[in-house]
Amino acid sequence: MIATPCHTARLVRWAYVTGAMQLPDVTVWYDGACPLCVREIAVMRRLDRDQRIAFVDLSGDGTCPLDRDAMLARFHAQENDRPVVSGAAAFAAMWRAIPVLRPLGLAARLPPVLWLLEQAYRGFLKVRPSIQRMVAGRGVPAPTGRQTP
């Protein structure tokens, strides 16, 4: 059996459960084929100095906790054994695991703040394809060293 990104996430969680590794506070699923997403995740990885976040690239094959198309359409995260959340709630979950962004993540627990962040995220989703085309069109290499198509 070939280990796919989502299968790999399960193996990593098993390693945490068995004590081989410390369980991350948050699992984040992202589109590794999206140049904009890859850049953003690279920033989050640098800020995640305590490695409290498990980042899972969805650009490979495999089964995932939710419908693959749904996970690629919106940003998803899961704090420990809580339900998978998407959109602004997923960003807030990730932010809470990063000390410098934690205050913003905690503020997002307030319904009006989360509502505002979700409205901003939905607005971003409408312009994301245009931004992705601009980023890809510039041919700027992704932080992982890959060239964008």
MIDOSE-1310 file (N, C-alpha, C; in nm, 2 decimals, decimal comma, always signed):
residues 149
miat	+0,08/-0,12/+0,00/+0,00/+0,00/+0,00/+0,09/+0,12/+0,00; +0,06/+0,22/-0,09/+0,13/+0,34/-0,09/+0,07/+0,44/+0,01; +0,16/+0,51/+0,08/+0,11/+0,60/+0,19/+0,08/+0,73/+0,12; -0,05/+0,77/+0,12/-0,10/+0,89/+0,07/-0,10/+1,00/+0,18
pcht	-0,11/+1,13/+0,14/-0,11/+1,23/+0,25/-0,21/+1,20/+0,36; -0,33/+1,16/+0,33/-0,42/+1,14/+0,44/-0,39/+1,02/+0,52; -0,34/+0,91/+0,45/-0,30/+0,79/+0,52/-0,18/+0,83/+0,61; -0,09/+0,91/+0,56/+0,03/+0,95/+0,63/-0,02/+1,03/+0,76
arlv	-0,12/+1,11/+0,75/-0,17/+1,18/+0,87/-0,22/+1,08/+0,97; -0,28/+0,97/+0,93/-0,33/+0,87/+1,02/-0,21/+0,80/+1,09; -0,11/+0,77/+1,01/+0,01/+0,71/+1,07/+0,08/+0,80/+1,17; +0,09/+0,93/+1,14/+0,15/+1,02/+1,23/+0,07/+1,03/+1,36
rway	-0,06/+1,04/+1,34/-0,15/+1,04/+1,46/-0,13/+0,91/+1,55; -0,11/+0,79/+1,48/-0,08/+0,67/+1,55/+0,05/+0,68/+1,63; +0,15/+0,74/+1,57/+0,28/+0,76/+1,63/+0,26/+0,85/+1,76; +0,18/+0,95/+1,75/+0,15/+1,04/+1,86/+0,08/+0,96/+1,97
vtga	-0,02/+0,88/+1,94/-0,10/+0,80/+2,03/-0,01/+0,70/+2,11; +0,08/+0,64/+2,03/+0,17/+0,54/+2,09/+0,28/+0,60/+2,17; +0,29/+0,73/+2,17/+0,40/+0,79/+2,25/+0,53/+0,81/+2,18; +0,53/+0,78/+2,05/+0,65/+0,80/+1,98/+0,67/+0,95/+1,94
mqlp	+0,56/+1,02/+1,94/+0,57/+1,16/+1,92/+0,46/+1,23/+2,00; +0,47/+1,36/+2,02/+0,37/+1,44/+2,09/+0,26/+1,47/+2,00; +0,13/+1,45/+2,04/+0,02/+1,48/+1,95/+0,01/+1,63/+1,92; -0,01/+1,67/+1,79/-0,02/+1,81/+1,76/-0,15/+1,86/+1,81
dvtv	-0,16/+1,99/+1,84/-0,28/+2,05/+1,88/-0,38/+2,07/+1,77; -0,33/+2,08/+1,65/-0,42/+2,10/+1,53/-0,36/+2,02/+1,41; -0,46/+1,97/+1,33/-0,42/+1,92/+1,20/-0,49/+2,01/+1,10; -0,40/+2,05/+1,00/-0,45/+2,14/+0,89/-0,43/+2,07/+0,76
wydg	-0,54/+2,07/+0,68/-0,54/+2,02/+0,54/-0,53/+2,13/+0,45; -0,44/+2,13/+0,35/-0,43/+2,24/+0,25/-0,40/+2,18/+0,11; -0,42/+2,26/+0,01/-0,41/+2,23/-0,13/-0,26/+2,25/-0,17; -0,18/+2,15/-0,17/-0,04/+2,16/-0,21/-0,02/+2,20/-0,36
acpl	-0,12/+2,19/-0,44/-0,11/+2,23/-0,58/-0,14/+2,37/-0,60; -0,18/+2,44/-0,50/-0,22/+2,59/-0,50/-0,10/+2,67/-0,46; -0,04/+2,75/-0,55/+0,08/+2,82/-0,51/+0,06/+2,92/-0,40; -0,06/+2,98/-0,39/-0,09/+3,07/-0,29/-0,10/+3,00/-0,15
cvre	-0,17/+2,88/-0,16/-0,18/+2,80/-0,03/-0,05/+2,76/+0,02; +0,04/+2,71/-0,07/+0,17/+2,66/-0,03/+0,25/+2,78/+0,03; +0,24/+2,90/-0,02/+0,31/+3,01/+0,04/+0,26/+3,04/+0,18; +0,13/+3,04/+0,19/+0,07/+3,07/+0,32/+0,11/+2,96/+0,43
iavm	+0,11/+2,84/+0,39/+0,14/+2,73/+0,48/+0,29/+2,74/+0,51; +0,38/+2,78/+0,42/+0,52/+2,80/+0,45/+0,54/+2,90/+0,56; +0,46/+3,01/+0,56/+0,46/+3,11/+0,66/+0,42/+3,05/+0,80; +0,31/+2,98/+0,79/+0,26/+2,92/+0,92/+0,36/+2,82/+0,98
rrld	+0,42/+2,74/+0,89/+0,52/+2,64/+0,94/+0,64/+2,72/+1,01; +0,68/+2,83/+0,95/+0,79/+2,91/+1,02/+0,74/+2,96/+1,15; +0,62/+3,00/+1,16/+0,56/+3,06/+1,29/+0,54/+2,95/+1,39; +0,51/+2,82/+1,34/+0,48/+2,71/+1,43/+0,61/+2,65/+1,49
rdqr	+0,69/+2,73/+1,56/+0,82/+2,68/+1,61/+0,81/+2,56/+1,71; +0,70/+2,55/+1,78/+0,68/+2,43/+1,87/+0,62/+2,31/+1,80; +0,60/+2,32/+1,67/+0,55/+2,21/+1,59/+0,42/+2,15/+1,65; +0,33/+2,24/+1,68/+0,20/+2,21/+1,74/+0,09/+2,18/+1,63
iafv	+0,13/+2,20/+1,50/+0,04/+2,18/+1,39/+0,09/+2,07/+1,30; +0,00/+1,98/+1,26/+0,04/+1,88/+1,16/-0,03/+1,93/+1,03; +0,06/+1,95/+0,93/+0,01/+2,00/+0,80/+0,00/+1,89/+0,70; -0,11/+1,87/+0,64/-0,14/+1,76/+0,55/-0,17/+1,82/+0,41
dlsg	-0,09/+1,78/+0,31/-0,10/+1,82/+0,18/-0,21/+1,74/+0,11; -0,31/+1,80/+0,06/-0,42/+1,72/-0,01/-0,40/+1,70/-0,16; -0,29/+1,75/-0,21/-0,27/+1,74/-0,35/-0,24/+1,60/-0,40; -0,21/+1,50/-0,31/-0,19/+1,36/-0,35/-0,32/+1,29/-0,35
dgtc	-0,32/+1,16/-0,38/-0,44/+1,07/-0,37/-0,46/+1,02/-0,23; -0,58/+0,97/-0,21/-0,61/+0,91/-0,08/-0,74/+0,95/-0,02; -0,78/+0,88/+0,08/-0,90/+0,92/+0,15/-0,88/+1,02/+0,25; -0,97/+1,11/+0,28/-0,96/+1,22/+0,37/-1,08/+1,21/+0,46
pldr	-1,08/+1,29/+0,57/-1,19/+1,29/+0,67/-1,32/+1,33/+0,61; -1,32/+1,41/+0,51/-1,44/+1,46/+0,44/-1,43/+1,45/+0,29; -1,53/+1,49/+0,22/-1,52/+1,48/+0,07/-1,40/+1,56/+0,02; -1,32/+1,50/-0,06/-1,20/+1,56/-0,11/-1,22/+1,70/-0,18
daml	-1,33/+1,71/-0,26/-1,36/+1,83/-0,33/-1,39/+1,94/-0,23; -1,47/+1,90/-0,13/-1,51/+2,00/-0,02/-1,38/+2,05/+0,05; -1,29/+1,96/+0,08/-1,17/+2,00/+0,15/-1,08/+2,08/+0,07; -1,08/+2,06/-0,06/-1,00/+2,15/-0,15/-1,06/+2,28/-0,18
arfh	-1,19/+2,29/-0,16/-1,27/+2,42/-0,19/-1,25/+2,52/-0,07; -1,24/+2,47/+0,05/-1,23/+2,55/+0,17/-1,11/+2,50/+0,25; -1,06/+2,59/+0,34/-0,95/+2,55/+0,43/-1,01/+2,48/+0,55; -0,95/+2,36/+0,59/-1,00/+2,28/+0,69/-0,90/+2,25/+0,80
aqen	-0,94/+2,24/+0,92/-0,85/+2,21/+1,04/-0,93/+2,13/+1,14; -0,86/+2,07/+1,23/-0,92/+1,99/+1,34/-0,83/+2,01/+1,46; -0,89/+2,06/+1,57/-0,82/+2,06/+1,70/-0,83/+1,93/+1,77; -0,72/+1,87/+1,80/-0,72/+1,74/+1,87/-0,83/+1,65/+1,82
drpv	-0,92/+1,60/+1,91/-1,03/+1,51/+1,86/-1,16/+1,58/+1,84; -1,16/+1,71/+1,82/-1,28/+1,79/+1,80/-1,32/+1,77/+1,65; -1,44/+1,81/+1,62/-1,49/+1,80/+1,48/-1,40/+1,88/+1,38; -1,39/+1,84/+1,26/-1,32/+1,92/+1,15/-1,40/+2,04/+1,13
vsga	-1,34/+2,16/+1,12/-1,40/+2,28/+1,09/-1,34/+2,34/+0,96; -1,41/+2,44/+0,90/-1,36/+2,49/+0,78/-1,37/+2,65/+0,78; -1,31/+2,71/+0,68/-1,32/+2,85/+0,67/-1,25/+2,93/+0,78; -1,31/+3,04/+0,83/-1,25/+3,12/+0,93/-1,23/+3,04/+1,06
aafa	-1,32/+2,95/+1,09/-1,30/+2,86/+1,21/-1,18/+2,78/+1,20; -1,14/+2,73/+1,08/-1,02/+2,65/+1,07/-0,90/+2,74/+1,08; -0,90/+2,86/+1,03/-0,79/+2,95/+1,05/-0,77/+2,99/+1,19; -0,88/+3,01/+1,26/-0,88/+3,04/+1,41/-0,82/+2,93/+1,48
amwr	-0,85/+2,80/+1,45/-0,80/+2,69/+1,52/-0,64/+2,68/+1,50; -0,60/+2,71/+1,38/-0,46/+2,71/+1,35/-0,39/+2,82/+1,42; -0,45/+2,94/+1,42/-0,39/+3,06/+1,49/-0,37/+3,03/+1,64; -0,47/+2,96/+1,70/-0,46/+2,94/+1,84/-0,34/+2,85/+1,88
aipv	-0,28/+2,77/+1,78/-0,17/+2,69/+1,81/-0,04/+2,76/+1,79; -0,04/+2,88/+1,74/+0,08/+2,96/+1,71/+0,08/+3,08/+1,81; +0,18/+3,08/+1,90/+0,18/+3,19/+2,01/+0,15/+3,33/+1,96; +0,22/+3,37/+1,85/+0,21/+3,51/+1,81/+0,07/+3,54/+1,75
lrpl	+0,00/+3,44/+1,70/-0,14/+3,46/+1,64/-0,25/+3,41/+1,74; -0,21/+3,36/+1,85/-0,31/+3,30/+1,95/-0,41/+3,41/+1,99; -0,38/+3,53/+2,02/-0,48/+3,63/+2,06/-0,59/+3,64/+1,95; -0,55/+3,64/+1,82/-0,65/+3,65/+1,72/-0,74/+3,52/+1,71
glaa	-0,68/+3,41/+1,73/-0,75/+3,28/+1,74/-0,85/+3,28/+1,85; -0,81/+3,33/+1,97/-0,90/+3,33/+2,09/-1,01/+3,43/+2,06; -0,98/+3,54/+2,00/-1,09/+3,64/+1,97/-1,19/+3,58/+1,88; -1,15/+3,49/+1,79/-1,24/+3,43/+1,70/-1,34/+3,34/+1,76
rlpp	-1,32/+3,31/+1,89/-1,42/+3,22/+1,96/-1,54/+3,30/+1,99; -1,53/+3,44/+1,99/-1,65/+3,52/+2,00/-1,73/+3,52/+1,87; -1,86/+3,48/+1,88/-1,94/+3,47/+1,76/-1,93/+3,59/+1,66; -1,94/+3,72/+1,71/-1,94/+3,83/+1,62/-1,80/+3,84/+1,54
vlwl	-1,69/+3,80/+1,61/-1,56/+3,81/+1,55/-1,55/+3,70/+1,45; -1,59/+3,58/+1,48/-1,59/+3,47/+1,39/-1,68/+3,50/+1,27; -1,79/+3,56/+1,29/-1,88/+3,59/+1,18/-1,81/+3,69/+1,08; -1,75/+3,79/+1,14/-1,67/+3,89/+1,05/-1,56/+3,82/+0,97
leqa	-1,49/+3,74/+1,04/-1,37/+3,66/+0,97/-1,43/+3,57/+0,86; -1,54/+3,51/+0,89/-1,60/+3,42/+0,79/-1,65/+3,50/+0,67; -1,70/+3,62/+0,69/-1,74/+3,70/+0,58/-1,62/+3,74/+0,49; -1,51/+3,78/+0,56/-1,39/+3,82/+0,49/-1,34/+3,70/+0,41
yrgf	-1,34/+3,58/+0,47/-1,29/+3,46/+0,41/-1,38/+3,42/+0,28; -1,51/+3,44/+0,29/-1,60/+3,41/+0,18/-1,57/+3,51/+0,07; -1,54/+3,64/+0,10/-1,50/+3,74/+0,00/-1,37/+3,70/-0,06; -1,28/+3,65/+0,01/-1,15/+3,61/-0,04/-1,17/+3,49/-0,14
lkvr	-1,25/+3,40/-0,10/-1,28/+3,28/-0,19/-1,32/+3,32/-0,33; -1,39/+3,44/-0,34/-1,44/+3,48/-0,47/-1,33/+3,54/-0,55; -1,23/+3,59/-0,49/-1,12/+3,65/-0,57/-0,99/+3,56/-0,58; -1,00/+3,45/-0,50/-0,88/+3,36/-0,49/-0,84/+3,31/-0,63
psiq	-0,93/+3,26/-0,72/-0,88/+3,22/-0,85/-0,80/+3,32/-0,92; -0,84/+3,45/-0,92/-0,77/+3,56/-0,98/-0,63/+3,57/-0,92; -0,62/+3,57/-0,79/-0,50/+3,58/-0,72/-0,40/+3,47/-0,75; -0,46/+3,35/-0,76/-0,38/+3,23/-0,79/-0,32/+3,24/-0,93
rmva	-0,40/+3,29/-1,03/-0,35/+3,31/-1,16/-0,24/+3,41/-1,17; -0,25/+3,52/-1,09/-0,15/+3,62/-1,09/-0,02/+3,56/-1,03; -0,03/+3,49/-0,92/+0,09/+3,43/-0,85/+0,15/+3,33/-0,95; +0,07/+3,24/-1,01/+0,12/+3,14/-1,10/+0,18/+3,20/-1,22
grgv	+0,12/+3,31/-1,27/+0,16/+3,37/-1,39/+0,30/+3,44/-1,38; +0,33/+3,48/-1,25/+0,46/+3,54/-1,23/+0,57/+3,44/-1,22; +0,54/+3,31/-1,21/+0,64/+3,21/-1,21/+0,73/+3,21/-1,09; +0,68/+3,27/-0,98/+0,76/+3,28/-0,86/+0,76/+3,14/-0,80
papt	+0,88/+3,09/-0,77/+0,89/+2,95/-0,71/+0,82/+2,95/-0,57; +0,76/+2,84/-0,54/+0,69/+2,82/-0,41/+0,81/+2,80/-0,31; +0,78/+2,83/-0,18/+0,88/+2,82/-0,08/+0,94/+2,68/-0,07; +0,87/+2,58/-0,12/+0,93/+2,44/-0,12/+1,03/+2,42/-0,23
grqt	+1,04/+2,52/-0,32/+1,14/+2,51/-0,43/+1,08/+2,47/-0,56; +0,94/+2,43/-0,55/+0,88/+2,39/-0,67/+0,84/+2,51/-0,76; +0,84/+2,49/-0,89/+0,80/+2,60/-0,98/+0,65/+2,58/-0,99; +0,58/+2,69/-1,00/+0,43/+2,68/-1,02/+0,41/+2,66/-1,17
p	+0,30/+2,59/-1,20/+0,27/+2,57/-1,35/+0,23/+2,69/-1,42
